[in-house]
Amino acid sequence: MAKRGFGLNGEQDTEGKKKITKESFRRGLRIFSYVLPYKYKFIIGLTFLVFSSLTFMAFPYLVGKLFDSSTGSATGLTDDINIIAIGLFLVILAQGIFSFFRVYFFAQVSENAVADIRRDLYSKFVQLPISFYEKRRVGEITSRITTDVAQVQDAMSITLAELFRQTTTLIVGIIIIMWTSIKLSLFMLATFPVLVALALVFGRKIKSLSKKTQDELANTNVIVEETLQAINTVKAFTNEMFEVNRYRTTLSKAVKTAISTAYYRGAFISFIIVGLFGGIILVIWYGATLVANGDIQQGDLVSFVLYTAFIGASVGGLGDLYGKVQSALGATERILEILQEEEEPTDKSLKALSQIRRLHGDINYSHVAFSYPTRTDIQVLRNIDFTVKAGEKVALVGPSGAGKSTIIQLLMRFYDVTGGGITVDGKDIRNIDLTTLRANIGVVPQEVLLFGGSIRENIAYGRPEATEEEIIDAARKANAYDFIMAFPEGLDTLVGERGIKLSGGQRQRVAIARAILKNPAILILDEATSSLDSESEHLVQLAMDELMKGRTTIVIAHRLATIRKVDKILVIDGGTIVEEGPHDTLSMSPDGIYANLLKLQFELN
């Protein structure tokens, strides 16, 4: 479907493009601050663009003089056909040389400036808070650094040059034809704008229908993609013919729209042939009468007709360029909107993990309350109070949606509390350098998503400056070394996109090795053994036991049998702590939530 605005507040036309206003144009120019480091190359390119545009305008004049020379009505240097022909060749040669350098220098400016924009956008993306991503879809965000940047690049390298060229052609062309013949110019200007206006109307209609056809085809592609991705489900429900009919219906709409487009395109071609060429014939007819009356020379008429064609092409081109400028302005505002977002206050220097101050690991939650920024009317946590001493192991237990993961997210300052406070080593985490805080926290999530590189790269992600020996030692402690060495490429084995080439247990052990290599003071385990087979669960559990040694550990527990050895269990329900104590004590309370959860899991097993 056509996108309509991408969350911006500016005015837009019916096709979702930014309307050109003085304010939007002023804001759009701010993107050209990225051109300033390359301003000298830009000026050189602009100079060659001026030369290219002006030499282009000499072509019709020389053609007219060539015609006069052939009829013997020329005087001076212009009466020599050979000299004029050489002049035409030199004009074309100069045009080619100027165009080459214009493209070359503009390309250097646009490529470097766009690379800077992409770099700043990506840098901004990875430094924005989690709340930013909750408000936007990933496809919309990635389109900023792909589609929008591509439109800005097109504007820098092509659109602006063409806009300058067409404007120059229009202004200089009108001046020349007025100088050549006032009568013929007024006649042309009286008839030509009507034809050009009708051409623009046809062009906008065809463009709108073409866009609608593309949208309809995009819908058919969505159906194909969805069907093939869920082919097992389609076959399981015997819905093959249902999908075929759904595709056929959508495809029929696309065909119907395409035929309508062809109808208008055919009418447009007929109009071009009859209307515009008819207008040129009228100009030639009236010009011929002026030649017959001796008002202008034959060569001037030829030059005039060529300039008229150039002017017509410029007017038509300006209509298309206007649409491109609209798109570029919209893309520019969307890019600037991202670049103006407030970043997290992380350390921008590339410090090694060993250079970051190590925390002791004492944690205290004091009357913590929280509501998500996107759901301020719903209080997720209420009056959360608990303490974890350095080296202690605490488990968070409770039904889904109780607030267990939110407690962890607040500790990592993915969000800030809306009430109360959290301290680490007696200091409010809002007053601890964010990079220092997170560098001291290791996380092993329930769903491990590995990067698409090698196993070595994924383990080293915990501490990029680690040596080969340290990586291997971490893999051994995580019970991952044996399965890694079983692969022909060993640590260089590619894990595939999101780690799909590894089993669930293997991915978990790679994630544990990564956390071991990081050597954090505080460890967060979103217990991940619930979906593993018995052998993998045993190996992962042994690796987790090794990882927890000597660290402050908070475990989000899904399988209660795995947390009997922790020092304290916190039962969370409805955003509050309803029970607290060791496993033995809580399991003996017949009316307690923990005891009921334990009993339910035992019955299910």
N, C-alpha and C positions, 0 to 999 in steps of 0.2 A: 504493500500500500504506500501511497505517497506520504512522505513525512511532512508534518505541518508545524514547523517552528522550533522544535528541539528545546522547548522550555525557555525561550527568550521572550522578552516583553515588548520588543519592537513591533512596529507595523509590518504586515506582510501582505503580499498580493495573493491571488487565488491559487497560485502554484507553489506557495510556501516560500517565495523568494523575498528577500528584504527590499522594501521600497526605498528608493534613493531619496533621502532628505538631506538637508544641510547638516543636521546633527549626525545622522548615520554615516554620511560621507566623511565628516570630521573624525568620528571614532574609527572608521575604517582605515584612515591614513596612519593611525598609530601603529599598525602592523609594519609600516615601512621603517620603523626604528631599527628593524633587523637588517635593513639595507645600508644603514649608516656606516658600518665597518667596511663596506665595500663601495663607498660613495664614488671613489675615483674611477673605478671600473664602470660604475653605473653612468657616470657623466660621459665617459668615452663611448659607451654603447649608445647613449642618447645622442651624442654628436654624430655618430655614424648613421643613426636613424634619421636625423634631420637631413644629412647629405643624401641618403637613400630616397627619402620622400621627395626632395626637391629635384633630383636628377630624373626621377620617375615622371615628374610633371613636364620635363623638357621633351619627352618623346612625342606627344601629339603635335607640338609646335614644329619639330623637325620633319615629321611626316607631311604636314601641310606644306612646308617649304619644298620638300622633295616633289610634291605634286605640282607646285607652281613652276619649279625648275623644269619639269618634264614638258610643261605646256609653253615654256619660254616667257612666262610672265614675271619670273623672279629677277632681282637685280643684285649686284654686288657679289659677295661670296656665296650667297644662297642660289646663284644661277648655275653652279657646278654640281651636277648630280653626284659625282664621285665624292666630293667634299662632304656633301650632306649625308651620303651613305656612310662614310667614315665616321661622321659625327654621331649618327644613330648607333653605330657599332660601339663607339666609345661610351655613349650614354648607357648602353646595355652592359658593357664591361664594368663601368663604374658602379652601376646598380648592383651587379653581382658581387663586386668586392665590398662595397659598403654593407650590403645585406649580410655577407659572411661575417664581417667583424661585429656588426650589430647583434647577430644571433650569438656569436661566440662570447662577447662580453656580457650580454644579458643572461646567457646561460650560466656563466660563472657567478654572477650576482645572485640569480634566483636559486641555483642549486645550493650555494653556501648559506644564503639567508634561510631557505627552507630547512636545511639541515639543522641550523640553529633553532628554528621554531620547533622542529621535531624533538630535539634534545631537551629544550626547556619544557615542552609539554610532557615528555616521558618523565623527566625529573620531577615535575609537578605531580604527575599521577602517583608515583611511588611515595611521595611525601604528604599526600592528602590523608585526612583522617578517615576512619572506617565509615563514619556517618555520611560522608560524601557519596560513597558507593551504594549506600542503602537507598538513596534517593534517585539513582540513575541506573539504567540497564547497561550491561557491559557492551552490547552492540553500539549503543549511542555514544559511549565513552570512546571506544576504539575508532569510531567514525570521525572523531575530532582529529586524530593523528593520521588518518588515512585520507578519507574523502575531502574533509575540509581543508587540510593542508595541501592536497593536490589542487584544489580550486584556487587557493592563494598562489601556489606555484604557477599555475596556468595564467593567473592575472599578472604576475610579475614578469614572466618570460614572454607571453604572447599577447594577452588581451590589451595591456597598456600600450605596447608597441603598435598594435593594430589600431587602437583608438586614436593614437597620435597620428598615424599614417592616414587614416580615413578622414579625420578632422582637417589635416593639412590639405589633403586632396580636395575636400569640399570647399574650403575657404579660398585656396589658391586657384582652384578651377573656376569658381564663380568670378573671381577678380579678373582672370584671363579672358573668359568669354565675354564679360562686360566690356573689357578693353577692346576685344576683337570686334564686337558688333552689339550695340545697345538694343537695336530693334530685334535682332534674332534672340538675344538673351532674354528680353522681356517676353517674347513669344514662347520660348522654351520654359521659362520659369512659371508661366501662366498655365501650361498644360502638364508639365512633368510632375509637380508635387501631387496632383490628384492621382496619377498613375502609381507613384511611389507609395502614397498612403494606402491605396487599395492593395498593393503588394504586401505591405506590412500587416494589414488585416488578415489576408490569406495566410501569411507566414505564421502569425500567432495562432490561428486556428489549427493549422497543420501541426505546429509544435505541440499544442495542447493535446490533440488526438494522438500524436506519436507517443507522448508521455503516458497517456492513458493505456495505449497498447502495451508499452513496456511494463506498466503496473499490472495489467492483466496477465502478461506472460510471467511476471514475477510470482503471481499467485499460483500459476500452474506449477512453477518450479518448487514452491513451498510444499505443494501436495506431493510431488515426486519425492522430495527430500524426507518429508514426514513418513510417507509410506515405506520407503526403503529402509529408513532407520528403525521402524517398528514392524518390519515384515513378519516377524514371528507372531506378533499380536494380531496382525491382519489375517494371517492364515489360521491362527488358533480360533478366531471368531468367524472364519469362513466369509470374510468381507471383501474378497478379491473384486467381485463385480461391483460392490458398493463403491470401492475406491476408483474403479475404472469409470463408473458413471459420474463420480464427483470430478474426476479429471476431465472427462469429456464435456461436462457442463461449463467448467471454468475455461477450457480451451475454446469452446464455442463463443464465449463472450469476447475472448481475445481476437478471434477471427472476425467477428462482427465489427469490432472497433477498428481492426486493421483495414477492412474493406471500406469503412467510412473514411479512414485516412486516405486511402487510395483515391476515393471519389474527389476529395478536396484537392489532393495533390495533382490529379489529372486536370481539374478545373484551373488550378494555379498555373500549370504548364501552358494550358490554352490561353490564359490571361496574359502570361508573359509573352507568348508568341504574338498574339493579336494586339494586346494593349501597349506594352512597352515598345515593341518593335514598330507598332503603328504610330506611337508617339514620335519615335525617332524618324519615321518616314515623313511625318508632318513637319518636323524640324528641317529635314533635308529638303522637302518641297518648298517651304518658305525660304530657306536659305538659297535654294536654286533661283527663286524669283529675285532675291536680292542680288545674286551674281549676275543674272540677266539684266538687271537695272544698273549694274555697275557699282552697287553700294559696297560689296566686299569682293575679294578675290576668291578664286576657286580653292586655292590652298588653305585660305582662312576658313572656308566652309568645312573642308576635311578636318582641320584641327578642331574646329568648333564641335563637330559631331563626335570626335574622339573624346574631347573634354566632357561633353554631355554624357557619354557612356561612363566615363570615369566618375563623374558626379553622381550619376544614378546608382552605380555600384557602391559608392561610399555611403549614400543615404541608406541603401538596403543593408549594408554591412553594419552601420551604426545601430540599427534596430536589433540585430543579433548581439552586438557587443554590449548593448544596454542590458540585455538579459544576463550576459556573463558577468557584468559589473554588479548586478543585483545579487547573483549567486556568490560572488567573491566577497561582497560586503556582509552577507549573512554568515558565510564561513568565517570571516575575520572576527565578527562579533562573538561567535560561538567559541573560537579559539581564545580570544581575550577574556571571555567569561571564565574559562578554565584557569588561565594564567593569573587571574586576579583572586582566585580562591585562596583562603588562608591555609597555610601548611601547618603540619605538626612541628613543634619546636625541637626537632631532632638535631644532633650534631652533624654538620655538613662535611666535616673532615673525614678522611679515610683512615681512621684509627684501627690498628690491629686490636683484636679482642684482649690480648694480654696487656694493652696499654690502658684499658678501661678499669676504673676503680671497682674492686670486688666488694659486694655487700655481704653482710653477715647472714641475713636471712630471717630475722624476726619480723613477723607480720601481725598487724592488728587492724581489725575492722571495728569501727566505733559508730554505732547508730547509723549505719549506712542505708540510705534510701536512693532509689534510682527509677527514672522513667526514660525510655528511649526517645531521642529527639524527634523521631517520626511518629511517636505515640505518647505524647506528653500527658494525655488524659488517663493513661493506664500506668499505675505504679507497679513496677516489676519486683522491686525489693523494698522491704519495710523493716527498719530498725534491725539491721543485721549486725550482730555483735559476736565476735570470737577472736581468739588469739592463737597463733601458731608460733611456737618457739623455734629457734634455729635448729635444724636437724630433725624436727618432729614430722610425722606423717599423719595427715588429716584427710579423711574421705568425705565427699559431699554426696549425699544420697537423697533421692526423692523422685516423684513422678515427672514425666516430661512437661516442660513449661513451668517448672517450679522456680527456676531462677539460678540453677547451678552454674550454667555456662556464663551467665551474666556476671556472677561473682568473680569469675576468672577474668573476664574481659575488663572489668573495672580495675583489677590488680595490674593488668598490663597497660592500663590507660588507653584502651581503645575508645573508651568513653570516660568522662569525668562524672563523679557522683553528683547527685542533685541534693543530697543531704548527708550529714555526717562526714566521716573522713576515713582514709586508709593510710596507715603508716608502715614503713619498712625501716627497720633498725631505729625506730622511734621518730622518724622524720616523715612528714606528710609527702606522699608520692608526687603531689603536684609541685613540690619544691625540690624534687630530685630530677636531675637531668634525665630527659626521656630516654636518650640512648643508653645511659648508664643503667637505668632501671630495666629496660628490655634486654640489654646484653647480659644481665644477671638472671634472666628467667629463661628456662628451657621448656619447650612444649612438645609433647608427643600426642598428636590429635587422634581422634577415632578414625577419621577417614584421611589416610595419608595420600597427599598429592605430590608426587615427585616431579622434578623438572625433567625435560626430555633429553638430557645429556647422559653421561656415563654414571655408573654407580659411584666411582671415585668423586666425581663432581658433586653428586648429591650428598655424600657423606661430608665432604669438605665444606659444604654450604654452612655447616655449623661453625666453622672457623677457617675461612679461606686461606689464611697464611700457614695452616698446619702442614707438617712434613709428611712424607710417605709413610714413615714408621708410625707416626701418631694416627694416621688414617687406618692403617692395618690394625693397630692396637684397639682402636675404637670398634672396628668391625668384629674383632675377636670377642671383646667384652659384650657385644650385642648378639652373640651367637649367630653372626651373619657371615663370618669369614669362610666357613666350609661351603656354604651354598654359592658364595661369590666365586670361589676358586673352582667350583665345579663347572662354571661357564668357561668356554674356550678362551674368551677375551679377559676373564678375571675381572679386575676392578674397572677395566675399560669397556665392559659390557654396557651397551646402550639400553636404557630402561624403557624407551618408547615414550610417546606422549602421555603425560600424567602417570607414568610408571606402569602402563598396562601390560608390559612384557613380564612383570614380576607378579607372583601370587600375593594374596593379602598378607600372609605371614611374613613373606620376604620384604614387602614394602614396610611393614611395621618395624622389622629389625634394622632396615636401613635408616628409618627415622630415629630409632633409638640410638644407633651408632652416631648419627648426626648430633643428637642431644648429648651423648657422652663426650664427643669431641669438643662441644661447646663448653662443657664443664661448668654449668650454671650453679649459682648459689641456691636458687629456687627452681623447683621442678613442678611442672603441671602435666598430669597424665589424664587425658580424656580416654579412659580405659578402652582398649581396642581389641580385646580378646573374644568379645561376644560372638563375632561372626566367623571365627577361625575353627578349624578342626582341632581335635584333641592334641595331636603332635605339635602343630604350629602354636597352639595356645600355650603348651608347656614350655616351648623354646622362647616364646615372646615373654612369658611370665618370668623365666629365669633372667632374661636380658633386662627386664624392668626392675627386678630385684637388685641387679648389679648397678643399674642406673640410680636407684634411690639411695644408695649408701652415702651417708654423711651429708645429705641435702635436705633442706626444707621441702617437703613434698605435699602437694594438694592433688588428690585423686578424685576425678568425677567418676563415680562408680555406677556401672550398669549391671554387672554381675556381682552380687553381694558376697559370693563365696570367695572372691579374690581380695577382699579388704579386711579379713579377720585380723591381720597382723598390724594394722595401722594403730597409732596411738589414740586417735579420737575420731568418732564418726559424727558428722553434723547432718541431721535429717531436715531437708528444706521442703516446705510445702506452702504454696500461695505466697512466695516471696519472703517468708520468715523462717527462722530456725525454730522448729517445733520440738525437736529432741536432740540431745547431745550426750555423748558418752562413748565408752569402748564397746566393742562388739558383744562381749559376754553380758554386759549389763543391759544393753538395749534389746538383745534377743530374748531376754527373760521377762520383758514387759508384755503381758498378753494383749493389752489394748493399744500398744504402741504401733505407730506407722511402720517403723523399721521391722518389728517382729512380724507384722502382717505381710510386708513385702518379702521378707525372708521365707515365710511360709508359702506364699504364692509361688515364688521361684522354685522352691523345693517340690511343690506339687506338679509344676509344669515340667520339671526335669524327670 
